[in-house]
Amino acid sequence: MPSVEKIIDKMNKKNVEEYLNLPYHIKFQPCVDNGKSYYYASVEELKGCKSHGETIDEAAKNIKEAMALWIEGQLEENWEVPLPYLDEYNSNAL
């Protein structure tokens, strides 16, 4: 029989993957610091979830990893994980 820790870990991973499939709003910002260019990435709904990369592709990869760790931490502490906000409201879609 698996340990409680393994069961919780498996549940968290499933939930992390489900959250990562939601349409979160990621902002990319080109930056220059001391003559070195890079891209800064942050997730609007996940306060403090940020990363960077030398290229926008690297920043995108890194922010996905940061999101997974951020969400996993929230779930482990039984804290709320904010859902993505809606860009538009269409009453006909309901």
C-alpha positions as CSV (number, residue, x, y, z in Angstrom):
1,M,0.0,0.0,0.0
2,P,1.4,3.4,-1.0
3,S,2.3,5.9,1.7
4,V,0.1,8.9,2.4
5,E,3.0,11.2,1.1
6,K,3.0,9.3,-2.2
7,I,-0.7,9.6,-2.6
8,I,-0.7,13.3,-1.8
9,D,2.2,13.8,-4.2
10,K,0.3,12.0,-7.0
11,M,-2.8,14.0,-6.3
12,N,-0.8,17.3,-6.4
13,K,0.9,16.4,-9.7
14,K,-2.4,15.6,-11.3
15,N,-3.8,18.9,-10.0
16,V,-0.7,20.8,-11.1
17,E,-1.1,19.5,-14.6
18,E,-4.8,20.4,-14.7
19,Y,-3.9,24.0,-13.6
20,L,-1.1,24.2,-16.1
21,N,-3.6,23.5,-18.9
22,L,-5.7,26.5,-18.0
23,P,-5.4,29.7,-20.0
24,Y,-3.3,31.8,-17.5
25,H,-2.1,35.3,-18.7
26,I,1.6,35.3,-19.1
27,K,3.4,38.6,-19.8
28,F,6.8,38.8,-21.5
29,Q,8.8,41.9,-21.3
30,P,12.2,42.5,-23.0
31,C,14.8,43.8,-20.6
32,V,18.3,45.1,-20.8
33,D,20.4,45.1,-17.6
34,N,24.1,46.1,-17.7
35,G,24.1,45.8,-21.5
36,K,22.7,42.2,-21.4
37,S,19.3,41.5,-23.0
38,Y,16.8,39.0,-21.7
39,Y,13.1,38.4,-21.4
40,Y,11.2,38.7,-18.1
41,A,8.0,36.6,-17.8
42,S,5.3,36.8,-15.1
43,V,1.8,35.3,-14.6
44,E,-0.8,37.9,-13.9
45,E,-3.0,35.7,-11.8
46,L,-0.2,34.0,-9.8
47,K,1.3,36.7,-7.6
48,G,5.1,36.4,-7.5
49,C,5.3,33.7,-10.2
50,K,8.0,35.0,-12.5
51,S,11.0,33.8,-14.4
52,H,13.3,34.9,-17.3
53,G,15.4,33.7,-20.2
54,E,17.9,34.8,-22.7
55,T,15.3,34.2,-25.5
56,I,11.5,34.4,-25.4
57,D,11.4,30.6,-26.0
58,E,13.6,30.1,-23.0
59,A,11.6,32.5,-20.9
60,A,8.4,30.6,-21.9
61,K,9.9,27.3,-20.9
62,N,11.1,28.7,-17.6
63,I,7.8,30.3,-16.7
64,K,6.0,27.0,-17.2
65,E,8.4,25.4,-14.8
66,A,8.0,28.3,-12.3
67,M,4.2,27.9,-12.6
68,A,4.4,24.2,-11.8
69,L,6.5,24.9,-8.7
70,W,4.3,27.8,-7.6
71,I,1.1,25.8,-8.0
72,E,2.6,22.7,-6.3
73,G,3.6,24.9,-3.4
74,Q,0.1,26.3,-3.0
75,L,-1.4,22.9,-3.1
76,E,1.0,21.4,-0.6
77,E,0.1,24.2,1.8
78,N,-3.7,23.8,1.0
79,W,-3.7,27.4,-0.2
80,E,-5.9,28.6,-3.0
81,V,-4.7,28.6,-6.6
82,P,-6.3,31.5,-8.4
83,L,-8.0,30.6,-11.7
84,P,-7.4,32.6,-14.9
85,Y,-9.6,35.5,-15.3
86,L,-11.9,35.9,-18.4
87,D,-10.9,38.4,-21.0
88,E,-14.4,38.9,-22.3
89,Y,-17.9,38.2,-21.1
90,N,-20.4,36.8,-23.6
91,S,-23.8,36.1,-22.2
92,N,-24.7,34.1,-25.4
93,A,-21.9,31.6,-24.5
94,L,-23.5,30.6,-21.2
